[in-house]
Amino acid sequence: MTQKLPYSLNNARIPLDAHLTISERGTDFFEEYVLGVSCKTEQVGVEKNIWHMPNSDFIPICSSDTFMAIKTYDLANKGAMLYPPSLGEQPERQIISIEETLDSLKVDLPRVAGQALKTPQAIVEAVLTNQILNARTIIENDRYTAILEYPIKTMNANERDWIYQPDTGPVLLPDLTRDTDDLMDGFEMAFAAFNTPDWVEFIVRVPTPVGEGLSVYHYSKSVRMDAVNEVVLVESN
């Protein structure tokens, strides 16, 4: 944190943007991760000066035992100081043990029935009748299987040629070259787009130069991967 907290207790309810599971072949490693929505850094319950200055986006990511906070300022590598400043600069990614740092953290991940839509026509018709749609993207290497699940927010549909294409995010994009205890630190945020079941293109949030010696975090790196994509119709209760 960059400012002294006004109270010793706060509960923050944060919706989820995306879900990710990673399993490792030949071991019992299996972990779930969730990506919370972005908010702005703030002081809670004060009479004035609610917003931290300089202000940052705050994005939470958590697993069963670990929490990562990503802060994004107007410039990458802003160098904001921790509170008290004697602790030095605040890293843009802070990874902490939930048990050692927080009183509690609860993830409510409701499970609902869904139907995988098998044809472009079925997907387009679901879009044009305003059905709730989720996506599942499976990416693999020799070691890991990662399953990305995320709501489809923006979706293109063409009923003349039966073309569909989600353009949606953010999602959690893992680096599957890392060891299990280092996976979270390698996560990047990305938007996903696909129009076929067997590949996906991500536009990844990375430091992006905007001038001499200056960069900002922007979705500017395009990455194409072989994948298994599904569009899932969320069934109403």
C-alpha positions, 0 to 999 in steps of 0.5 A: 500500500502507498498510504496509511489505511484509515481503518483496520478492517475492510471487506471488498466485494470484487466481481470476476473477469476470468477463470483459469485452471492449470494442471501438470502432466504426471503430477497431482498439481492442479490449481485454479486462478481467478482474475478480478475486475479493475478498480481504482486505488482509494481511501475507504470511509474518509471525509475527503480525498478518497482517491490516491494520488498518484492514482492507479488501476488495481487488479486482483488475481488469486489462487487457493493460497496466493494473492497477486495485486497488479497496480498500473499507473499513468506510466510503466515503472512509475516508482510509487513509494510504499507506506511508510516510504522507508520501505522503498518502492512499491512493485507493480506486482505484489504477490503475497500469501493469503494465510499470512497477510489477509484475515480471509479471502473467499471466492464465490465461483457459481457453477451453472449448466451450459451447452457447447455450441457445435457449429458457426450457425448455432453460435451466430443464432445464439448471438442474434437472440441475445443469449448469454455466452461464455468461452473456453480456450484450452492451450497445452504444451508437453507439461501443462494444460491450461483452461481459460474460461471467460464471459463473451462480452463483445461478439461479432456475428454474420448470419449471411456467411455464418461467421462469428468472432469474440473480441473479449477480455481481459483473460489470464494468459499463463506462461507455460514455460514456468515452474509451478511455484512461479506460474502466477508471476508470469500471468499477463492480461490479454483480450482473446479473439477467434473464429475457429475451434483450433486457434486463438489470437491474444492481444497482450498487455505489455509495457509499450514505448510512447516516447524516449525513455517512457512506456505505458501498459497497453494491449499491444502484443499480438500472440497466436496459439494453437488451441481448442476453443468452445463457445458455451451457451449458459443455460438459464435456471 
